[in-house]
Amino acid sequence: MLVKRLLRGSSPGRYDLESVAGPTRHDARLRWAAHITAIIPPFQARRIIVRGG
């Protein structure tokens, strides 16, 4: 999954997608977006899934 910071684009319905790992994409249209509630490293996520299930 890629995490980008959503910025207002140059026209309605368009967004600039800022990334810490690459160049900013300008005036992109989106299919969906969501708020980030947690970022869990893969090794911790595996431990949570094993214990929970």
N, C-alpha and C positions, 0 to 999 in steps of 0.2 A: 504494500500500500504506500502510496506517495502522499506526503503531507505538504500542502502549499498554503501560503498566506494569500487570502483573497483581497484584492484591491479593485477599486472602481476602474473600469476601462474607459475608453474614449467615447462610447455611446451606450445607450440603455441596452441591457441584456448582454453586455460584453464585460469581461473581467481580465485584469492582469493577475497572473498567478506567480507569486514570488516564492523562490525556493532557496534553501540554504546550501543545497548541493548542486545547483546548476543555474543556468540563465533564466531570467524572468520571461514567461510567455505572455505576450501582449494581446489584448482583445480576443480572448478565448471565450467560446460559448460553453456553458456547463450543462451536464446531464443531471448532476446532483452534487450537493455539498452537505457537510455535517459538522457540528461542533465537536471538537476533540474533548473527551472527558478524561482520558488517561492514556499515557504512553507507557507500555510495559515491555521491557526487553524480552526477546524470545526465550531465553533460558528461564526467566521467572514465569512467563506465561505457561510453559510446559509444566512447571511445578504446580501451578494453580489448577490447570486442567486435570492433572493426575490425581491430586488430592480431592478435587470436587466431584470426580466421577466415579 
